[in-house]
Amino acid sequence: MIWATRPCILSLRGEGQTNAAILLVQAVDEPNDAKARGLCFAARDELKRLEDDLRRAERPPFEDWYRKTWIRNDNSPSNVHRSYEHVQAFLQGAFPQN
């Protein structure tokens, strides 16, 4: 059974986004700006790992499986790249040197 030996991509998606969300909530509550910044970048790293997992999953015959379409646009809940893109845009605006 292939599912018994390999994790389902949906479980990876939920785990990465959940871990990133927890880190972002901790960053909001953190009084120390340097620690809050570190938590934000740690959240981005969690989402980057998810992006890497998705990239590896997109192999023939599933290349471009998660690409944007007219249904799965930038702000669509079904856009699996949305979390990473939004956190990345926030970090570039808040910390432009990185």
TAZI-V568080 format. One record per residue. RES is the residue in one small letter. PHI is phi in whole degrees, -180 to 180 (NA if undefined). PSI is psi in radians with two decimals (999 if undefined). Layout:
BEGIN
RES;PHI;PSI  RES;PHI;PSI
END
This chain:
BEGIN
m;NA;2.11  i;-67;-0.61  w;-71;-0.41  a;-75;-0.45  t;-102;-0.26  r;-126;2.43  p;-71;2.52  c;-72;2.42  i;-62;-0.51  l;-67;-0.62  s;-69;-0.63  l;-64;-0.70  r;-62;-0.84  g;-65;-0.70  e;-66;-0.82  g;-64;-0.76  q;-69;-0.64  t;-66;-0.81  n;-60;-0.72  a;-65;-0.71  a;-64;-0.72  i;-61;-0.76  l;-64;-0.67  l;-69;-0.64  v;-65;-0.72  q;-63;-0.65  a;-65;-0.67  v;-64;-0.66  d;-84;-0.15  e;-79;2.11  p;-74;-0.43  n;-86;2.05  d;-61;-0.68  a;-65;-0.72  k;-68;-0.69  a;-62;-0.74  r;-61;-0.78  g;-61;-0.69  l;-66;-0.66  c;-63;-0.77  f;-71;-0.54  a;-66;-0.67  a;-64;-0.74  r;-61;-0.70  d;-64;-0.68  e;-60;-0.79  l;-71;-0.54  k;-65;-0.69  r;-62;-0.68  l;-63;-0.76  e;-59;-0.72  d;-64;-0.71  d;-63;-0.73  l;-65;-0.71  r;-62;-0.72  r;-68;-0.55  a;-73;-0.39  e;-86;1.28  r;-120;2.81  p;-52;2.40  p;-92;0.39  f;-109;0.37  e;-62;2.49  d;62;0.39  w;-62;-0.64  y;-103;0.34  r;-69;2.86  k;-77;2.46  t;-136;-3.08  w;-67;-0.41  i;-88;-0.74  r;-101;1.32  n;-90;-2.98  d;-55;-0.69  n;-106;0.17  s;-73;2.39  p;-61;-0.37  s;-88;0.02  n;-82;1.85  v;-71;-0.22  h;-92;-0.14  r;-58;-0.82  s;-60;-0.84  y;-62;-0.79  e;-64;-0.68  h;-71;-0.74  v;-65;-0.72  q;-62;-0.75  a;-64;-0.71  f;-61;-0.82  l;-65;-0.65  q;-67;-0.59  g;-77;-0.71  a;-80;-0.59  f;-132;1.29  p;-64;-0.33  q;-73;-0.24  n;-102;999
END
